[in-house]
């Protein structure tokens, strides 16, 4: 193994400050990022230099092993500047955390020579899996692989077929870039710059050690825990992943609020001739947004503080708490979409023009809320069942 401890002494405060410093550059690139329908090589290089991809990466591979709240605060700062950029940061960097749960052989395959190698994903379980000696043959087509142009590996979801002795086994398959093709289908109304292309695999061999069982992630007993022993890697898989696709919505709402405030400070109503910043309705809209954004962030921050306190103490996180945390994560995306919708509605007709920042945040936050992990129906039903004393049915918690 080639170890890389570059900047290993960096503090969370320094990482967060780097995000603030980089934000104006990312904001200036936002229009070109959306026009190109993918992140630029310059942005990926900036993230490498800032160490953002290493926040949740194992220390033995040059990572910082920081608390999840540090990573999610960075993602929020980036999202306020450019939603598409933050979305890609979230769903790529979180894979450096999940790879730490795989067997050591898989970690070495990816990071053994270069600890900066990146992984994209599509967890939808659509692959065809055939067990063979030493592993599996995998085929299929997966959608929505964000940031995939900049990655050399992909995490792809599929079920290992049931046998007489075992039920179907949902797994993440680690697939090398040489074994898949990217197909550009990404022509969308929101999160345009994420480059979330389709991934096509045709009968690739995947070694057993290049798979991660969802059941192991649920039980917090993954093979990688034997070598990556920090409490960070004892947090349930579902709790980390769902936050990577909901947290950016908080930053989008913050960016929309800043755009709304700038608009109201400068705008004079064509109908009344009055300054918008003196309008009671405009003031109320800004107040509602500020309070709701703050509350949403504080709930998710508290949840992760509770989780990290538990794993540091070597205690299990109760199923009841995990179910609640799962719901709170999805609710954050819904709540932030409602915040942006309220601001957009109060901004007047000028907000509908394509060059309006509010219009971009409106489209992007609704695209984020449309992600399967941010749909409230399933986690809401499950939370209600558990609160009524019934059995948990969601193993992605």
C-alpha positions as CSV (number, residue, x, y, z in Angstrom):
1,X,0.0,0.0,0.0
2,X,1.2,3.5,-0.8
3,X,0.3,5.8,2.0
4,X,-0.3,9.5,1.4
5,X,-0.6,11.7,4.5
6,X,-0.6,15.0,2.6
7,X,-2.1,17.7,4.8
8,X,-3.1,15.1,7.4
9,X,-2.9,17.7,10.2
10,X,-5.5,20.0,8.6
11,X,-8.3,21.1,11.0
12,X,-12.0,21.1,10.3
13,X,-11.9,24.9,10.6
14,X,-9.3,25.1,7.8
15,X,-11.3,22.9,5.5
16,X,-14.5,25.0,6.1
17,X,-12.5,28.2,5.5
18,X,-11.2,26.7,2.2
19,X,-14.8,26.2,1.1
20,X,-15.7,29.8,1.8
21,X,-12.6,31.0,-0.1
22,X,-13.4,28.8,-3.1
23,X,-17.1,29.6,-3.2
24,X,-16.8,32.9,-5.3
25,X,-14.8,31.0,-8.0
26,X,-17.4,28.2,-8.1
27,X,-20.2,30.8,-8.3
28,X,-18.5,32.5,-11.2
29,X,-18.3,29.1,-13.0
30,X,-21.9,28.1,-12.3
31,X,-23.3,29.2,-15.7
32,X,-20.5,27.6,-17.7
33,X,-20.9,24.4,-15.6
34,X,-24.6,24.2,-16.4
35,X,-23.9,25.0,-20.1
36,X,-21.3,22.2,-20.3
37,X,-23.6,19.9,-18.4
38,X,-20.7,18.6,-16.3
39,X,-18.1,19.9,-13.9
40,X,-14.9,21.3,-15.3
41,X,-11.5,19.7,-14.8
42,X,-10.5,22.9,-13.0
43,X,-13.2,22.4,-10.4
44,X,-12.2,18.8,-9.7
45,X,-8.6,20.0,-9.4
46,X,-9.6,22.7,-7.0
47,X,-11.4,20.1,-4.8
48,X,-8.4,17.9,-4.8
49,X,-6.2,20.8,-3.8
50,X,-8.6,21.9,-1.1
51,X,-8.8,18.3,0.3
52,X,-12.5,18.0,0.0
53,X,-12.5,14.5,-1.3
54,X,-10.4,13.4,1.7
55,X,-12.7,14.6,4.4
56,X,-14.3,11.2,4.9
57,X,-11.5,9.1,3.4
58,X,-9.6,6.7,5.7
59,X,-6.4,8.0,7.2
60,X,-4.4,5.0,6.0
61,X,-5.0,6.3,2.5
62,X,-4.3,9.9,3.1
63,X,-7.8,10.9,4.4
64,X,-8.7,13.1,7.2
65,X,-11.4,10.9,8.9
66,X,-13.4,14.0,10.0
67,X,-16.9,14.1,11.4
68,X,-19.6,13.9,8.8
69,X,-20.9,17.4,9.9
70,X,-17.6,18.9,8.6
71,X,-18.1,17.4,5.2
72,X,-21.8,18.4,5.0
73,X,-21.0,22.0,6.0
74,X,-18.5,22.2,3.2
75,X,-21.1,20.7,0.8
76,X,-23.6,23.3,2.0
77,X,-21.2,26.2,1.4
78,X,-20.5,24.9,-2.1
79,X,-24.2,24.4,-2.9
80,X,-24.9,28.1,-2.1
81,X,-22.4,29.0,-4.8
82,X,-23.2,26.3,-7.4
83,X,-25.8,23.5,-6.7
84,X,-24.5,21.1,-9.4
85,X,-21.0,21.4,-8.2
86,X,-22.1,20.6,-4.6
87,X,-24.2,17.7,-5.7
88,X,-21.2,16.1,-7.4
89,X,-19.0,16.7,-4.5
90,X,-21.5,15.0,-2.2
91,X,-22.0,11.9,-4.2
92,X,-18.4,11.4,-5.2
93,X,-16.7,12.2,-1.9
94,X,-19.1,10.0,0.1
95,X,-17.8,7.0,-1.9
96,X,-14.4,7.5,-0.3
97,X,-16.2,6.7,3.0
98,X,-18.0,3.7,1.6
99,X,-14.9,2.2,0.0
100,X,-13.5,2.1,3.5
101,X,-16.2,-0.5,4.3
102,X,-15.1,-2.9,1.5
103,X,-12.6,-5.6,1.9
104,X,-9.0,-4.4,1.9
105,X,-8.4,-6.0,-1.5
106,X,-10.9,-3.6,-3.1
107,X,-9.4,-0.5,-1.3
108,X,-6.0,-1.5,-2.6
109,X,-7.3,-1.9,-6.1
110,X,-8.5,1.7,-6.1
111,X,-6.0,3.5,-3.9
112,X,-3.0,1.3,-3.8
113,X,-1.0,3.4,-6.2
114,X,-3.0,6.7,-6.2
115,X,-5.1,7.8,-3.2
116,X,-6.7,10.6,-5.2
117,X,-8.7,8.2,-7.5
118,X,-12.4,8.9,-7.5
119,X,-15.6,6.8,-7.7
120,X,-19.0,7.6,-9.1
121,X,-22.1,5.6,-8.5
122,X,-25.7,4.5,-9.4
123,X,-27.2,2.4,-6.6
124,X,-30.4,1.5,-8.4
125,X,-30.6,-2.3,-8.3
126,X,-31.1,-2.9,-12.0
127,X,-28.0,-5.1,-12.7
128,X,-28.1,-8.7,-13.8
129,X,-25.8,-10.8,-11.5
130,X,-24.6,-14.3,-12.3
131,X,-22.5,-16.0,-9.6
132,X,-19.3,-17.6,-10.9
133,X,-16.2,-19.0,-9.3
134,X,-14.4,-16.2,-7.3
135,X,-17.1,-13.6,-7.9
136,X,-19.9,-12.5,-10.3
137,X,-20.6,-11.6,-13.9
138,X,-22.4,-8.3,-14.0
139,X,-24.4,-6.6,-16.8
140,X,-26.9,-3.8,-17.0
141,X,-27.6,-0.1,-17.5
142,X,-27.7,2.3,-14.6
143,X,-28.8,6.0,-14.8
144,X,-27.9,9.2,-12.9
145,X,-24.2,8.6,-12.3
146,X,-23.2,12.1,-11.3
147,X,-19.7,13.4,-11.9
148,X,-18.9,10.1,-13.7
149,X,-16.6,11.8,-16.3
150,X,-14.1,12.5,-13.6
151,X,-14.1,9.0,-12.0
152,X,-12.1,5.9,-12.7
153,X,-14.4,3.4,-10.9
154,X,-18.1,3.1,-10.3
155,X,-20.3,1.7,-7.5
156,X,-23.3,0.0,-9.1
157,X,-26.2,-1.6,-7.3
158,X,-27.6,-5.0,-8.0
159,X,-29.1,-8.1,-6.2
160,X,-27.2,-11.3,-6.0
161,X,-30.0,-13.9,-6.8
162,X,-31.7,-15.8,-4.1
163,X,-30.8,-19.4,-3.4
164,X,-32.6,-22.1,-1.4
165,X,-30.5,-21.1,1.6
166,X,-30.4,-17.3,1.2
167,X,-32.8,-14.5,0.1
168,X,-31.8,-11.9,-2.6
169,X,-28.7,-10.1,-1.4
170,X,-28.5,-6.4,-2.3
171,X,-24.9,-5.3,-2.9
172,X,-22.7,-2.5,-4.2
173,X,-20.4,-3.7,-7.0
174,X,-17.1,-1.9,-7.5
175,X,-16.5,-1.7,-11.3
176,X,-13.4,-0.5,-13.1
177,X,-13.7,2.2,-15.8
178,X,-12.3,-0.3,-18.3
179,X,-15.4,-2.4,-17.8
180,X,-18.1,0.2,-18.4
181,X,-19.3,2.7,-20.9
182,X,-20.8,6.2,-20.2
183,X,-23.8,7.2,-22.3
184,X,-24.7,10.9,-22.3
185,X,-28.4,11.2,-21.6
186,X,-28.1,14.2,-19.3
187,X,-30.5,16.9,-20.8
188,X,-32.5,18.1,-17.9
189,X,-34.1,21.2,-16.3
190,X,-32.3,21.1,-12.9
191,X,-28.8,20.2,-11.7
192,X,-27.8,20.5,-15.3
193,X,-24.1,20.6,-14.5
194,X,-23.8,17.3,-12.7
195,X,-23.1,15.2,-15.8
196,X,-25.2,12.4,-14.4
197,X,-24.8,10.0,-17.3
198,X,-25.8,6.4,-17.8
199,X,-23.4,3.6,-17.0
200,X,-23.5,0.5,-19.2
201,X,-21.8,-2.8,-18.2
202,X,-21.6,-5.8,-20.5
203,X,-20.8,-9.1,-18.7
204,X,-17.9,-7.8,-16.5
205,X,-16.3,-10.1,-14.0
206,X,-16.4,-8.6,-10.5
207,X,-14.4,-10.4,-7.7
208,X,-16.2,-11.2,-4.5
209,X,-13.9,-8.8,-2.6
210,X,-15.1,-6.0,-4.9
211,X,-18.7,-6.1,-3.5
212,X,-20.2,-4.6,-0.3
213,X,-23.4,-6.1,1.2
214,X,-26.1,-3.6,2.2
215,X,-26.8,-5.9,5.1
216,X,-23.3,-5.4,6.4
217,X,-23.7,-1.6,6.1
218,X,-27.0,-1.8,8.0
219,X,-25.5,-3.9,10.7
220,X,-22.4,-1.7,10.9
221,X,-20.2,-4.9,10.5
222,X,-18.5,-4.3,7.2
223,X,-15.3,-6.1,6.2
224,X,-13.4,-2.8,6.0
225,X,-14.0,-2.2,9.7
226,X,-11.2,-4.6,10.5
227,X,-8.6,-2.1,9.1
228,X,-10.4,1.2,9.2
229,X,-11.3,1.4,12.9
230,X,-12.2,5.0,13.4
231,X,-15.7,5.6,14.8
232,X,-16.6,7.4,11.5
233,X,-16.8,4.0,9.8
234,X,-19.2,2.6,12.3
235,X,-22.0,5.0,11.3
236,X,-24.7,3.1,9.4
237,X,-24.2,3.2,5.6
238,X,-27.7,4.5,4.9
239,X,-27.3,7.5,7.3
240,X,-24.2,8.8,5.5
241,X,-25.4,8.2,1.9
242,X,-28.8,9.9,2.2
243,X,-27.3,13.0,3.7
244,X,-25.0,13.3,0.6
245,X,-28.1,13.9,-1.6
246,X,-30.1,16.0,0.8
247,X,-27.6,18.4,2.4
248,X,-26.9,20.3,-0.8
249,X,-30.6,21.4,-0.8
250,X,-29.8,23.5,2.4
251,X,-27.1,25.3,0.5
252,X,-29.4,25.8,-2.4
253,X,-31.9,27.4,-0.1
254,X,-29.2,29.6,1.4
255,X,-28.1,30.7,-2.1
256,X,-31.7,31.4,-3.1
257,X,-32.2,33.5,0.0
258,X,-29.1,35.6,-0.8
259,X,-30.3,36.1,-4.3
260,X,-33.7,37.1,-3.1
261,X,-32.2,39.6,-0.6
262,X,-30.1,41.1,-3.3
263,X,-33.1,41.4,-5.6
264,X,-35.3,43.1,-3.0
265,X,-32.6,45.5,-2.0
266,X,-32.3,46.8,-5.5
267,X,-35.8,46.4,-6.8
268,X,-38.5,49.1,-7.1
269,X,-42.0,47.8,-7.9
270,X,-43.2,48.8,-11.3
271,X,-46.8,48.6,-10.0
272,X,-46.4,50.8,-6.9
273,X,-43.1,52.5,-7.3
274,X,-42.1,51.4,-3.8
275,X,-38.8,49.8,-2.8
276,X,-39.2,46.0,-2.4
277,X,-37.0,45.9,0.7
278,X,-39.7,48.1,2.5
279,X,-42.5,45.7,1.6
280,X,-43.8,43.8,4.6
281,X,-44.5,40.7,2.5
282,X,-40.9,40.7,1.2
283,X,-39.6,41.0,4.7
284,X,-41.8,38.2,5.9
285,X,-40.6,35.9,3.1
286,X,-37.0,36.5,4.0
287,X,-37.7,35.9,7.7
288,X,-39.5,32.6,7.0
289,X,-36.7,31.4,4.8
290,X,-34.0,32.3,7.2
291,X,-35.7,30.6,10.1
292,X,-36.6,27.4,8.2
293,X,-33.1,27.0,6.7
294,X,-31.5,27.4,10.2
295,X,-33.9,24.9,11.7
296,X,-33.3,22.3,9.0
297,X,-29.6,22.5,9.4
298,X,-29.7,22.3,13.2
299,X,-31.9,19.2,13.1
300,X,-29.5,17.3,10.8
301,X,-26.4,18.6,12.7
302,X,-27.9,17.4,16.0
303,X,-28.7,14.0,14.4
304,X,-25.1,13.4,13.4
305,X,-23.8,14.7,16.7
306,X,-26.0,12.0,18.4
307,X,-24.8,9.3,16.0
308,X,-21.1,10.2,16.5
309,X,-21.5,10.3,20.3
310,X,-23.0,6.8,20.1
311,X,-20.3,5.2,17.9
312,X,-17.5,6.9,19.8
313,X,-18.9,5.3,23.0
314,X,-19.1,2.0,21.3
315,X,-22.9,1.9,21.6
316,X,-25.4,0.9,18.9
317,X,-27.7,3.6,17.4
318,X,-31.2,2.5,18.1
319,X,-33.5,1.5,15.2
320,X,-36.0,4.1,16.4
321,X,-33.4,6.8,16.1
322,X,-32.2,5.6,12.8
323,X,-35.7,5.6,11.4
324,X,-36.2,9.2,12.6
325,X,-32.8,10.3,11.2
326,X,-33.7,8.8,7.9
327,X,-37.0,10.7,7.7
328,X,-35.3,14.0,8.8
329,X,-32.8,13.7,5.9
330,X,-35.5,13.3,3.3
331,X,-37.6,16.1,5.0
332,X,-34.7,18.5,4.6
333,X,-34.8,18.4,0.8
334,X,-38.6,18.9,0.9
335,X,-38.4,21.7,3.3
336,X,-35.7,23.5,1.4
337,X,-37.7,23.1,-1.9
338,X,-40.6,24.8,-0.1
339,X,-38.3,27.6,1.1
340,X,-37.1,28.3,-2.4
341,X,-40.6,28.0,-3.9
342,X,-41.8,30.6,-1.4
343,X,-39.0,33.0,-2.3
344,X,-39.5,32.5,-6.0
345,X,-43.2,33.2,-5.7
346,X,-42.6,36.4,-3.7
347,X,-39.9,37.6,-6.1
348,X,-42.3,38.7,-8.8
349,X,-42.2,38.1,-12.6
350,X,-38.6,39.0,-13.0
351,X,-37.6,35.7,-11.3
352,X,-38.8,33.6,-14.3
353,X,-36.1,34.8,-16.7
354,X,-33.4,32.3,-17.5
355,X,-30.7,34.6,-16.3
356,X,-32.3,35.0,-12.9
357,X,-30.3,33.3,-10.1
358,X,-33.6,32.5,-8.3
359,X,-34.8,30.6,-11.3
360,X,-31.7,28.4,-11.3
361,X,-32.0,27.7,-7.6
362,X,-35.7,26.9,-8.1
363,X,-34.9,24.3,-10.8
364,X,-32.0,22.8,-8.9
365,X,-33.6,22.4,-5.5
366,X,-36.6,20.6,-7.1
367,X,-34.3,18.3,-9.0
368,X,-32.6,17.5,-5.7
369,X,-35.9,16.9,-4.0
370,X,-36.8,14.4,-6.8
371,X,-34.0,12.0,-5.8
372,X,-35.4,8.7,-4.6
373,X,-33.7,9.1,-1.2
374,X,-35.4,12.4,-0.7
375,X,-38.9,11.0,-1.3
376,X,-40.8,11.3,2.0
377,X,-43.4,8.6,1.4
378,X,-41.3,5.5,2.2
379,X,-39.4,6.9,5.2
380,X,-42.6,8.6,6.4
381,X,-44.6,5.4,6.4
382,X,-41.8,3.5,8.1
383,X,-41.4,6.2,10.8
384,X,-45.1,6.1,11.5
385,X,-45.1,2.2,11.7
386,X,-42.2,2.2,14.1
387,X,-43.8,4.9,16.3
388,X,-46.9,2.8,16.4
389,X,-44.9,-0.1,17.7
390,X,-44.7,-2.0,14.4
391,X,-41.5,-3.5,12.8
392,X,-39.0,-1.4,10.9
393,X,-39.1,-2.4,7.2
394,X,-36.4,-0.1,5.8
395,X,-32.9,-1.5,5.8
396,X,-31.4,1.7,4.2
397,X,-31.1,3.4,7.6
